[in-house]
Amino acid sequence: MDRWIDHVVWWHAYPLGFVGAEPEALPDDAAPIPRLDRFEPWLDYLVDLGCNGLALGPVFASETHGYDTVDFRRIDPRLGDDAAFDRLVRACRPRGIRILLDGVFNHVGRSFPQFRQALTDGPASEAGRWFRWSGDSADARSTGGAPVPESFEGHDKLVSLNHDEPAVRAHVADVMTHWLDRGADGWRLDAAYQVPSSFWAAVLPAVRERHPDAWFVGEVIHGDYAAVVSESGMDSVTQYELWKSVWSSLNDGNLHELAWNLSRHEEMLTTFTPLTFVGNHDVTRIASRLENPAHLGHAVAVLMTVGGIPSVYAGDEQAFTGIKEEREHGDDAIRPPFPDTPADLAPFGATTRELHQQLIGLRRRHPWLVDARTTVEHVTDTTMALRSAPRHDGGGGLVLLLSADDEPFRFPDELHGEVLAEATATDDPLHLAPHTWRILTG
């Protein structure tokens, strides 16, 4: 069955950072600022890059960074209002751009109305049942054993929802349906690894009744990805294993790590199609993560020639740098404001943008890559050959040659093919200069 998601390459942006919004919510009496409109000048850039999906970070009313939601039915006034969202949808549709929203349904901010009510009425109240409470914690002991709200990973400003509560399940289903009705195409489910799979299994069918083509991808970092998808009813999860092995295998001169994780990736593709990426709003930029700048092309080439639904984090295609730090505001460097239009970008990123255009274009010319079968044809610590071929139909595939070696290297004759893309041209398609890559027919 041909699905729209099988043809999407996402351009992923963090809206509050992208538009340079205030670090905290506007005063209650402040007028909304329609900054979502600032995405419109970037839509043609997105399409020119080869992408056809806009994956947005949090856009709903929140206290600070967007992941402390206070109202899921209201656009954050720092970004605008319903009318601004509707304008963005109308601007995307004629360009064939799909929209993915970020649903933070594991936790909420402390100003969330039900939580405020719960603090007044107590844990056993109707509002209190929306949240998880603990009587066995340092906070509880300091208050004489009174129950305290559980928080997300120790962040006391992020209050954990009670996913067994029917009212919470109904609310989340209602929110997801509401924004799909307004023009969204799917949801990224933030911190899905913290939410019981039974919650998604209960919520998603109700949403799919009205929007059977909607796509749901969960943020999952560790564990059995295929089991999470099967048990939850989600369509996909984030492929953090592949993300990590791409950069660390290049940095460490250990491409066997990438080979191992590609074998796990292949197992996943037999049951679902993961969301693949080499950068996102939660991790150090790939241009900063890689110790050798020449390896940026290697990372993008892997992303675009193996199975999965690829996502490009906005700015990575311009070689933006930024290091994530484990401190308050430690994400600021990886979530910077963007200029008003693409014409205002610094010129140093043009070469990396052209690299992305080339490799995304190659992927578009080979749509079967979404669930390609990838095999490791050759691997040493510093050289690798990957063959990707159609999973269901016959026909030719692609061979990706990678060198992270300090010396030239010639690959075996059986990998010979026509050159489709490369970092550096040579007379012999099987001969790679140090720290280069090439894609051949295969």
N, C-alpha and C positions, 0 to 999 in steps of 0.2 A: 504494500500500500504506500503510495506516494504521500508524504506528509510535509506540510509547510516547513516544519522545524528542520527537516533534513537538508534544506537549502539555505539555512541561515548562517551567516557569520556575524556575531555580535560585536558591536562597539560599545564598551562598557564604561559608563561615566558615573562619577560620584557628584550628584547635582549641587549640594550645598558648597562643596569645594570648587566645583567648576565655575559657578557664578560668583564666587567670592562673597558668600553670604556671611552675615554676622555670626559669631560663634555661639550666641545664645538666642533663644526665642525673642521675637519682638514683643513689646508691651501689648497687653490685651486690647488696648484701644487704638493700636497702630493699624494703618491701612495696609493691606497686602501689597507686596512689591512683585510685579509680574516678571520675575527673572527667568522663569521657564522659557519665556520668549527668546532668551539668549541662545537656546539650542537651535533655533530655526536657521540661523546663518551657517551652522555646522552640518546641516543635514546633507547638503550636496557634497560636502567634503567627505562625509561618511560613505556616501554612495560611490564617490570617485575612488575611495580607498579600496572598494570592493565589498564593503559590508552592506547588509540590508536589515540589520536589527539594532535597535537602541536599547541597551540594558541599563536601566536607571537604578542607582542606589536609592536610599530612602527619600521619598518626596512628601511624606505625611507630617502633620504637625507634631513637633517634638520639642524637647527642652533645650537640646544642644546639638549633638552630632547626627541626629536623625535616627539613631538606634534606641532612643529613649522616647518612644512614641507616646503622645497624649491623646491623639484623636485620629483614628485610622480612616475616618470618613472626610477628613479635611486636608487639603493641600497645605503644607507649611507656608504661613504667610511670608516667610523670607523668600519663597519661590513663586508665590502668587496665590491663585484660587482656582476653583473649578473651571472658570472661563479660560484661564491660562493653560490648564491641562487639556481642555478641549481644543484649543488652538494648536497645541503641539500634536495632538492626534490628527487633526485635519492637515497639518503640514507633512506628517509622515506618510499618510495613506497614499497620496498620488505618487510618491517616490518609491512605493513598495517597501517601506520600512516598518518592521514589526516592533512592538514595544513590550519590554519585560519590566515588571515592577518588582520592587524588593519588599517582601512581607516579613516584618519583624514580629513573629507571632510566638516567640518563646518567652519574651519579657516585654515590659513596658516601663515608661518613666514614672516617677513618683507622683507626678501631677495628673496621671491618668484618672479620670473621674471615679471609676469604681474603686481604685485604690484609696483615694482620699476618703471615700465613704467607708471603706473597710477599716481604715484607721479609727474612724469614729464609732462604728458599729461592732467591730471585733471580728476575729477570724471565723466564728461560727455563723455570722450573718450572711444574708444573701450576697452582698458585695464581697464579704470576706472569703466566700467559697471560690471566688475567681482566682485566688492566689494560693501559693504554697507557703506554709508556715512551719517554723522549726522552734521547738522548745529546748533543743540540745545544741546550743552554740554559745560562743563567747558573748555575743550580744544578749542572748536570752539570760545567761547566767548573771550578767551585769544588771539586769532589770528584775532580778529575783525569780527567774525562770519563766517569765511571761513569754508567750509565743512571739517570734519576730518573723517578718517576711523573708523568705529565701531570696537570694539575689543571684544574678547571672555571673558565674565565675568570679565571685568575690567583689563585684562592682555594686555597692549598696544603692546606687542610684538607678539600677536596672532590676526591677522586681519581677520575679519569675511567676508566670501564669500557671494555674492549675489545669492541666490538660485533660483531667478526668471530669471536669465540671461541664455539664451539658450547655450551660449558658455561654461558656467560653468557646466551645465548639460551634455553637450557632452563630456567635458573633464573628468568628473568623470566616466561616462560610459566607456569611452575609457581606463582609468586607471584600472578600475576593470576588464574589459575584458582582458587587456594585461596580468595581473598577474595570472588570471585564466588560460589563454592560457599557461602560463609558468609552471603551476602545482599546484597553490593554489586551495583549495576546497571551500573556502568561505571567507566572510568578516565580521569582527566586525566593526560596524559603530560608530565611536567615537562621543560623544556628539550629538547623534541622537535626543535627546530631544530639542536641539536648532534649529534643521533643520525642516522646514515645511514638513509635511507628503506628501504634493503634490510633493515635489522635488523627494523623493524616488519613489513615484508612477509613476513619469515620467521617472526616470533613470533605475530602476530595470528591467522593461520588456525588454529593449534593451539588457541588460546584459544576461538575462535569455534566450533570443533567441539563443545565442551561447552556453550558459552553463546552461541548464535547471535544472541540479542537484545541482547547487551551492546553498550554504546556507548563509543567511544574518541575522545577529543579531544586533539589535540596542542598544546602551547604553541609557537606559531610567531609570531615578531614581524615579520620582514621576508621578502621573497621572493615567489615564485609560490605562493600558497596552494593553488590548484587542483592544481598539479603535485605538491605535497607530498602532498595527499590521495590523488591517483591512484596515485602511486608507492609510498606507504607502506601503503595499505590502511586507514588511519585513516578514521573517519567524518567528522571535522570538525577545524578548527583555531580558535585564538583570533583574533578579528578586531581586531587592534591598529590597523590602518589606520583603521577606522571610529571606534574609541575616540579616537584622537588628533585626527581631524578634527572630531569633535563639539565638544570643548572649545576647541580652538585657533581654529576658525572663529568661534565666539561671542566669544572673547576678542579676536581680531584684527579683528572686524568684516569678515570675509571669508567669507561663506557660499558663495562659489564653491568654496572648498576642500572643503566638505562635499558640494556638488553633484558635484564630480569623483570623490570617493571613493565616493559612492553609485552612480555609474556602474560603478566597479570592483566594488562590492559586488553589483550586479545580475548582472555576469558570473559571479561566484562562485556565485550561487544557481542558475545553470543546471546546475551539476554537483554541488554539495554545499551543506549548510546550516551556515554558520559559527556559532560561539559568540560572541554579542554581549554587550557590557558597557560601562558607563561608569565602572566601578571594580573593582579587585580587590586582592589582598593584596600586590601588587608595585608599586603606583603611588600617587601622591598622591591623597588622597580627592577626589572630584569636587566636594564643597562647598568645598574649599580651592583646587582647581585653577581653578575659574571665578572670574573677577575681579568679575563682577556676580552677587550671590546670586539675582537674579530669573531668571537663566538656568538654574537647576537644573531647573525644569519643562521647559524646552526640551530639555535633554539626555535626561531620562527619557521625554519624549514621542517623541523620535526612536527611542530604544531600543525602545519598545513598539509602534511603528507601522511598522517596516521588518522585512524578512525576517530570520530568524536564530533561534537558540535563546538567549533572553535570560537573563542572570545578574545578580543584584543582590548586591553585596558587603555582607555583614551590617554594619549601622550606617549605610550610605549612605541607607537609607530613614528614618533618624532624623537626617539632616543632620550626622552625625559629621564632624569635621574631622581633618586629620592630613597632615603633609608628609613624604614619603619623602626621606631624606638619604643621600648616598653615603658612608657611613662605617660602622664596626662598630656594630651595634645601630641603624642608621639606619632600620630598618623598624618600630621599636617604636611610633611614633606612629600608624601606620596599622594596627597589629595589637593593639589595646588589650584588656584584660579587659572582659567584659560583666558586668552585675549578675546575681544569682542567678536572677531572674525578670523578664519584661517589665514587671511592675508596678513594678519598681524603676528603670525608665528615667526620666531627666529629662524634664519635660513639654515642653521646647522643641522636641523632634523630632516632636510630634504632627501638625503641619501637613504636614510632608514625608512622614510615614508615610501620611497620608490621600491625598496626591498619588499615591504609589505604588499604594495600594489601588485608586484610581480608574482609573489607566492600566493596571495589570495586569488589572483586571476587564474593561476595554474589550478588551484583547487576548484574554482568554478567550472573550469573546462573538463574537470574529472569529478562530477558530482557523486560518483560511487564511493569516493573517499570517505563519505560520512560513516560508513560501517565497513571500511576496507579491512581485509585480513593482512596484517603486517607480520613478516617473518624476518628474523635476523639471519642474513646470508653470510656475514663475516663480522667478527668482532675481535679486537685486541683492546688493551687499555686505552689506546688513543686513536684507533681507527674503527669505523663501523660501516656496514652496508645494510640497509633496510629495504626490503621489497614489499610494496603494498600493491594488492591486487583486488579486483572486485570479489566480493564475498559470494554473490549469488549468480552472476553471469560470467561467461567466458570473456576472453579478450585480454588485451595487454594491460600491464600495470605500470608502476613507477619504481625506480630504484633511487634511493637517497644515499649518497656517499658522504661520509663525514670524516674529517681529519682534525684532531686536536693535537697533532704531533708536531715537533719542531723540525722534522725532516720531511722531504717529499715522500710520497707513498703511491705505489701502483697497486690497484685492486685486481683480483683474479679475472681472467679473460671472460669467464661465463657471465659476468655482470655487464658486459658491453651493451651499449644502447645509444640512441640519439640524445644529444644534449637538449634539455628543455629549460634549464635554469642553472646558474652557477655563480659562485663568488668571484672566481678568477679563471679566465680561459686558458686552456693548454691545448697542444696539438693532439694529445692522446686523451680521450674522454675518461679513461680509467686512471689517469695520473693526476693526483691532487697535490697542489702546492701546500706547504705547511699551513695549518689552521684555516682551511677552506672547506667548501662543500660544493656538491653538484647533484643535480637531479637528472636522471636518464630515463628514457623509455625502458620498460622492462616487462 
